[in-house]
Each structure stands twice: as C-alpha cells, then as structure tokens.
Amino acid sequence: MRVRVCFPILLLLLAASIRGASQSPPEPDFNRDILPIFQRECVGCHSSALKLGGLVLESYQDLMKGGEQGTPLVAGHADQSLLVRMLEGTAEPRMPLNGQLPAEEIQLVRAWIDASARPPATPAAADHAVPIPDIPPQVDVEPPLAALAFHPSEKWLARGGFQQVELLDLVENRTLQRLEGPRDLVRSLSFSVDGKLLAAGGGAPARQGEIRVWNLSGPVLQVELKGHSDCVYALDFSPDGRLLASSSYDRLVRLWDVRTGAEIGALEEHNGPIYSIGFLPSGKELVSASADGTVKVWDVASLRRLVTLTGAEGPLYGVAVHPEGGRIATAGGDGTIRVWVRDGEQWQVKRSVVAHRRGTEHIVYSADGRKLVTGGTDRVVKIWDSNPLSRVGAWDPEPDSILALALSADGSLALGRYDGALKLVANAVD
C-alpha cells in the first residue's frame, strides 16, 4: 500500500522541523532570571543597608558598580568572573553563606554573563503590598509585654506595650505616665544612668525602626530617631548619657547623639539580627550579640570592630556586661551560658554551662556582679552564682513565654510575658 504525501505539505513540515531544531532557548534576562536569585539568597548581606564587602545586589546598576574587590563579573566570560567562582565554591568566600545554589541557577548566571551580561530588557517586578484588613478583636486583649526597664532610683518601672510606654510607680503601685511610643510593639527600653532620659524602641517590621527618647523632667519628647529598616530590639545609653546605641533585626547597630538626634555611625559586620547590646563601663567599647552566633566588641570612637567572639552553636539572644567591665556573659539558642573574661586585648571563655536545654533568651548580671539571672524558652527563671558558674535557685515555669526580664539595683526582678502579664518579685536576688 502506498501513502501519498502532497509535496507542498512536505515542504512545510520540513521547514517547521528545521526552525524547531535551530531555535535556541531565550537569552537570560537580569530582572526576570537573575535578580530573583539575588533577592532570595544574597540581599540579606548585600543590601543597601548592610553592604558587606561594599557590594549591593538590589539591582543591575548596583551589581555593575561592584564592591571593594571591583566589579564581580567579566561580561562575556563567566569562567573569569569572581561572582561565578564564589557561587561554584572555587573562590573564597563561598557564596551564598547558607549553602550552594542549585546547579541550574548557577548555570543561569553563567549563561547571562556569557551573553555579555546585558542590562535588563524587562522591568523589575513591582512590589505590590497586599492590603491587610484591620479586624479589631471582639474581646479585650493584652499585647505581649516585650520590654521592661527599672529606673536607677528603683522606684519606677518602664513597661512597653503596643505603641505606648507606661511609667509605673512601684512605691505607690500606680501608673505615673502613659507615653506615646514608637509604632507597633515596644520591644526595647533603656534609662540613662542618671535617670533623666528614657528611650523606647520598636517600629514596623521589615519597614522602619523607630526610637523615641523622653526627658523625664516633663516628661517631654526630646528626640525621635529613625534609621533602622526593621524593628529595634535593644537599646543602651552610654555611661555618660551622651550616646544611645540601638540594634535591630536589620543586622545593624547604630550610635546616636541623644542631644541632637544625629546619627554618629553604624556598625555593619553582623550577618544576622542583633538582639542584645551593652556598653562597657568605660563607655569606650560596646558589645553586641547576634543571631549569627557571634558577639562583637566595638571601639565606640572609631566605630571599628575590635574582636569577634565565636563558639555558640546557634543564635545568640542575650549579652550581659559585668559591672566591673572585664567580663561578659552570653546566652542563646544552644541553651549555654558562656562567660568571657578579658585578657589584655583578647577575650576567652572561662566558664560555660547549659542553663536551659531548649534555649536561653535572657541574661542579666546583678548590680554587684555576684549573680546572674537567666530566662529560657522553657519558661523557667534561674539564678546563678556568677563565680563559679553554679545554679543557686530556680522558679516554677511561667504559664506563658518570657519576653522581657529586668533586674533592679536592689535585686528586685520584673518579668514580661507573651500573654501581657507583668510579674514583680521583690528581693529575688539576695
């Protein structure tokens, strides 16, 4: 049996086959194919806020400006491009820090560079905010109590709420003042050493950090500080009261002049949110503890990192400075308290102990430095003899998570919980 094929149709089929065989995949486009990879894996460290290595990867223009090592690519030559070699692990430091990209994504970056690393032909995807309805609760709800601070006189306690700060008179058991706080939940509070100033930190998550500083003689709002791009988690006044240090989920520590509100500078070398900070008694140095698992010691005058302390097996949530200044204690996700002692310009771990097996979130020295108080994710508060590092007391678990822990000079303890409850214990540390 013969099959007859019309010659014109045969020509059409042959032409279509040739076109299909010669058609190549579309050339990679920066905004469509490369930028989403950078946004997912790289801008945590290479944002305009953090700018590690001087390199920003938020846009094509940022990438082509390069960083401290120059432009990280050679257009048309992927094999010669530092960016590719870092992604493939053949150059240090290997990128991204949290693990190698899938092979197909590395190949996509390679193909884009080999195709001359052309500017984007498509516009960057718009960041469309999804409107979230404001649904008021049907019953009274206490906001989480995430920030507490004792006044140096020991007679007042500052309590952070939702967009407000309450000043409580502990002697007369009444509210003295309600101050309009930063946006969202107040997550950090600090009194100046002389008790004349109060600072509160918070802000809109992933949008803007906010700090308010009041002069308590009024009280009147003295300055409002905006510079962080995420929530402010910790605050500390310098011993002379002239500077305020703040740390944020945006991985930065900022230093402020509290008289003028001017930012003095930013400390930029952490690779994770910074949950705790503290000035040393001299005021010349500052320590910071981060979710990147490190503590860094900074020179305040030069804004220079002096040393990085490592060894934690997980994020760090708290750092406490001993009143004498030659010792600091850290607490974090691995549950271990580590006590670092200064030896000249170096710091060494002298003691460590597992305090809370699910993680230790809060740590503070007593005024005389003889005791340490910790709060864990197990909802338990423990008291430790700081030298040697041995437990001398523990409370029954709290009914909800401990979000704030503060200790007064006379040893009274204040706890803030997720359910909004405030717990006060007089002479908890004797």
C-alpha positions in Angstrom: 0.0 0.0 0.0 1.4 3.4 -0.9 1.0 6.5 1.1 0.9 9.7 -0.9 2.1 12.9 0.6 1.4 16.2 -1.1 4.7 17.8 -1.9 3.8 21.4 -0.7 2.8 20.0 2.7 6.0 18.0 2.9 8.0 21.2 2.4 6.0 23.0 5.1 6.7 20.2 7.6 10.4 20.2 6.7 10.7 23.9 7.2 8.9 23.7 10.6 11.3 20.9 11.6 14.3 23.0 10.6 13.1 26.0 12.6 12.4 23.9 15.7 15.9 22.3 15.5 17.6 25.7 15.1 15.6 27.6 17.8 17.7 28.2 20.9 16.5 28.9 24.5 15.8 32.6 25.2 18.7 34.6 26.4 18.6 35.1 30.2 17.4 38.5 31.4 18.7 40.1 34.6 15.4 41.2 36.1 13.5 38.1 35.0 16.0 35.4 35.7 19.0 36.7 37.8 17.6 39.3 40.2 15.1 36.9 41.9 18.1 34.6 42.8 19.9 37.6 44.4 16.8 38.7 46.2 16.2 35.2 47.7 19.8 34.3 48.6 22.1 37.4 48.6 20.5 40.7 49.6 20.4 39.6 53.3 24.1 40.6 53.3 24.4 42.7 50.1 21.6 45.2 50.7 22.0 49.0 50.6 21.7 48.9 54.4 24.3 46.3 55.2 26.5 46.4 52.1 29.0 43.7 53.1 32.2 44.0 51.1 30.9 47.2 49.7 28.7 45.2 47.3 25.0 45.8 46.8 22.9 43.3 44.7 19.5 45.0 44.7 19.6 46.0 41.0 21.6 45.7 37.8 23.1 49.1 38.4 24.2 48.1 41.9 25.9 44.9 40.7 27.8 46.7 38.0 29.1 49.3 40.4 30.9 46.4 42.2 32.3 46.4 45.7 35.6 46.5 47.5 37.0 43.9 45.0 35.7 45.7 42.0 33.0 44.5 39.6 32.5 40.8 40.4 32.0 39.8 36.7 33.7 40.0 33.3 31.0 40.4 30.7 31.1 37.6 28.2 33.4 35.5 30.3 31.7 33.6 33.1 34.9 31.5 33.8 36.8 34.7 34.6 34.1 36.2 36.8 34.6 36.2 40.6 30.9 36.0 41.1 30.7 32.7 39.4 33.7 31.3 41.1 32.2 32.2 44.5 28.9 30.6 43.6 30.7 27.4 42.5 32.9 27.4 45.6 36.2 27.7 43.8 36.9 31.1 45.3 36.6 32.4 48.9 34.3 33.3 50.5 31.9 30.7 49.0 28.5 32.3 48.3 25.8 32.3 49.5 26.8 31.6 53.1 23.9 29.3 53.8 24.8 26.8 51.0 25.5 26.4 47.3 22.9 27.4 44.8 21.2 24.6 42.7 23.3 23.8 39.6 20.7 25.1 37.2 20.7 28.5 38.9 24.5 28.7 38.7 24.2 27.8 35.0 21.6 30.5 34.5 24.0 33.1 36.0 26.8 31.7 33.8 24.7 31.9 30.7 23.7 35.6 31.4 27.3 36.6 31.9 28.5 34.7 28.8 25.8 36.5 26.8 27.6 39.8 27.7 25.7 40.4 31.0 23.3 42.7 29.2 21.2 45.3 31.0 17.6 44.1 31.8 15.2 44.1 29.0 12.2 43.6 31.3 11.2 45.9 34.2 11.8 44.7 37.7 8.8 43.1 39.3 6.7 45.6 41.3 6.4 45.1 45.0 2.7 45.0 45.4 1.7 45.2 49.0 -1.3 43.1 49.8 -3.8 45.1 51.8 -4.4 43.6 55.2 -7.8 44.4 56.8 -7.8 45.8 60.2 -10.0 43.5 62.2 -10.5 44.6 65.8 -10.7 41.9 68.5 -14.1 41.2 69.9 -12.7 40.9 73.4 -10.1 42.8 75.4 -6.6 41.5 74.6 -3.4 42.4 76.3 -0.5 42.9 73.9 2.7 40.9 74.6 4.9 42.6 77.2 8.3 42.5 75.4 10.2 45.4 77.2 10.9 46.3 80.8 13.4 48.6 82.5 14.0 49.7 86.1 14.7 53.4 86.8 18.0 53.8 88.6 16.1 55.1 91.7 14.5 51.7 91.8 11.1 53.4 92.4 9.9 53.4 88.8 9.5 50.7 86.2 9.0 51.4 82.5 6.7 48.9 80.8 6.4 48.7 77.0 3.1 48.0 75.3 1.5 48.4 71.9 2.6 51.9 70.7 2.9 53.1 74.3 5.1 53.1 77.4 3.8 53.2 80.9 5.8 54.6 83.8 4.8 52.7 87.0 5.4 54.0 90.5 6.4 50.8 92.4 6.2 52.5 95.8 2.6 53.7 95.4 1.6 51.0 93.0 0.1 53.3 90.3 0.7 54.5 86.8 2.5 57.8 86.7 2.5 58.4 82.9 1.5 56.9 79.6 3.8 58.0 76.8 3.1 57.6 73.1 5.6 55.1 72.0 7.0 54.0 68.6 4.9 52.2 66.1 3.8 48.6 66.7 5.1 46.7 69.8 7.6 48.4 72.0 10.5 45.9 72.0 13.2 47.7 74.0 13.5 50.2 76.8 16.5 51.9 78.5 17.0 54.5 81.1 20.1 56.7 81.1 22.5 56.1 84.1 21.4 59.4 85.8 17.7 58.5 85.3 16.9 61.7 83.3 16.2 60.1 80.0 14.1 57.1 78.8 14.4 55.5 75.4 11.9 53.2 73.7 12.5 51.2 70.5 10.1 49.4 68.2 8.8 50.1 64.7 7.1 48.5 61.8 8.5 45.0 61.0 10.5 44.9 57.7 9.7 48.6 57.1 11.2 51.1 59.6 12.6 51.0 63.1 11.6 53.8 65.5 13.2 55.1 68.7 11.7 57.8 71.0 13.7 59.5 73.8 12.0 61.4 76.5 13.3 63.9 79.0 11.6 62.8 82.2 11.6 66.2 83.8 8.4 66.8 81.9 8.2 64.3 80.6 8.7 65.7 77.1 9.8 64.0 73.9 13.4 65.0 73.3 14.2 63.3 70.0 12.7 60.8 67.6 15.3 58.6 65.8 14.7 56.8 62.5 17.4 55.0 60.6 16.9 51.3 61.1 14.9 49.4 58.4 13.4 46.9 60.8 12.3 46.6 64.4 14.6 47.9 67.1 15.3 45.1 69.6 17.8 46.6 72.0 18.9 49.9 73.4 21.6 51.1 75.8 22.8 54.5 76.9 26.5 55.2 77.3 27.6 55.7 80.9 27.9 59.4 80.4 24.4 59.6 78.9 25.6 61.3 75.7 25.2 58.4 73.3 22.5 55.9 72.7 23.2 52.6 71.0 20.4 50.7 69.1 20.3 47.3 67.4 17.8 45.9 65.1 16.6 42.9 63.1 18.2 44.7 60.1 21.6 43.4 61.3 22.9 46.9 62.2 24.0 48.7 65.4 23.6 52.4 65.2 25.0 55.1 67.5 23.1 58.3 68.2 23.8 61.7 69.8 20.8 61.9 72.1 21.1 65.7 72.5 20.8 66.5 68.7 19.3 63.2 67.4 22.2 63.0 64.9 23.4 59.5 63.9 27.1 59.1 64.6 27.6 55.9 62.7 26.6 52.3 62.0 28.3 49.1 62.9 27.8 46.8 60.0 29.5 43.4 60.3 26.9 41.1 61.8 25.2 38.6 59.4 22.0 38.2 61.5 19.5 40.2 63.6 21.1 41.8 66.6 19.1 41.1 69.8 21.3 42.4 72.6 23.9 45.2 73.1 25.7 46.8 76.0 28.3 49.5 76.7 31.2 48.5 78.8 31.5 50.7 82.0 34.3 52.8 80.4 31.9 53.8 77.6 34.7 53.3 75.1 33.6 49.9 73.9 30.3 48.3 73.0 29.3 44.6 72.7 26.6 43.1 70.5 25.1 39.6 70.3 23.5 38.4 67.1 21.6 35.6 65.6 24.7 34.9 63.5 26.1 33.2 66.6 28.8 35.8 67.4 29.5 38.5 69.9 31.4 41.5 68.6 33.3 44.1 70.6 33.5 47.5 69.1 35.5 50.6 69.6 33.0 53.4 70.0 35.2 56.3 68.9 36.4 54.8 65.7 33.3 52.6 65.0 35.8 49.8 64.5 35.3 46.1 65.3 38.0 45.0 67.8 37.2 41.3 68.1 34.6 38.7 67.2 33.8 36.0 69.8 32.6 32.7 68.4 31.7 29.3 69.7 28.0 29.4 70.1 26.1 26.6 68.4 23.2 28.6 67.3 21.8 32.2 67.5 22.7 34.5 70.4 19.8 36.3 72.1 21.5 38.0 75.1 24.7 39.5 76.3 25.3 40.8 79.8 28.1 43.1 80.9 29.7 42.6 84.3 29.7 45.8 86.4 33.5 45.8 86.5 33.7 45.5 82.7 36.3 42.7 82.3 33.7 40.0 81.9 30.6 39.4 79.7 28.1 36.6 79.7 26.2 35.3 76.6 23.0 33.3 76.1 21.5 31.8 73.1 19.7 29.0 71.2 22.0 26.3 72.3 21.0 27.0 75.9 24.5 27.5 77.1 25.8 30.4 79.3 29.3 31.4 78.3 31.3 33.7 80.5 34.1 35.5 78.6 36.9 37.1 80.5 39.2 39.8 79.1 42.9 39.1 79.0 44.6 42.2 77.5 43.1 42.7 74.1 41.7 39.2 73.9 38.6 37.6 75.4 38.5 33.9 76.4 35.7 31.6 77.6 36.4 30.8 81.2 33.2 29.1 82.2 30.2 27.6 80.4 27.1 25.6 81.5 23.9 24.5 79.8 21.3 26.7 81.6 18.1 25.9 79.7 18.1 22.9 77.3 15.5 24.5 74.9 17.4 27.7 74.7 18.3 30.7 76.9 16.8 34.0 75.8 17.5 36.4 78.6 20.6 37.1 80.8 21.5 39.9 83.2 24.1 40.5 86.0 23.1 41.7 89.4 24.3 45.2 90.4 27.3 43.8 92.3 28.1 41.2 89.6 27.8 38.3 92.0 24.7 36.8 90.5 23.4 36.0 87.0 19.7 35.7 86.2 18.5 33.8 83.1 15.2 33.2 81.4 14.7 30.3 79.0 12.3 29.1 76.3 11.3 26.5 78.9 9.6 29.5 80.7 11.8 29.0 83.7 13.9 31.7 85.5 17.1 30.6 87.1 19.6 32.3 89.4 23.3 31.6 89.2 26.3 32.3 91.3 28.4 34.1 88.7 31.8 32.9 90.1 31.9 29.9 90.0 29.0 29.5 87.5 26.6 27.4 89.6 22.9 27.4 89.9 21.5 28.7 93.3 17.8 28.9 92.5 15.0 28.3 90.0 11.4 29.1 89.8 8.4 27.1 88.6 7.7 27.5 84.9 5.7 30.6 83.9 2.3 30.0 82.3 3.5 31.7 79.1 6.7 32.6 77.3 9.0 35.1 78.9 9.6 38.1 76.6 11.3 40.5 79.0 13.4 40.3 82.1 14.8 43.2 84.1 16.7 43.4 87.4 16.8 46.4 89.7 19.9 47.5 91.7 18.3 46.2 94.9 17.7 42.7 93.4 14.0 43.0 92.5 13.0 41.2 89.3 10.4 42.0 86.7 9.2 39.6 84.1 7.1 40.3 81.0 5.2 37.5 79.3 3.6 36.9 75.9 0.1 37.0 77.5 0.8 40.6 78.6 1.3 39.8 82.2 3.8 41.6 84.4 5.4 39.7 87.3 7.3 41.5 90.1 9.4 39.7 92.7 11.0 41.8 95.4 14.5 40.9 96.5 14.6 38.0 94.1 18.4 38.2 94.1 20.0 38.5 97.6 
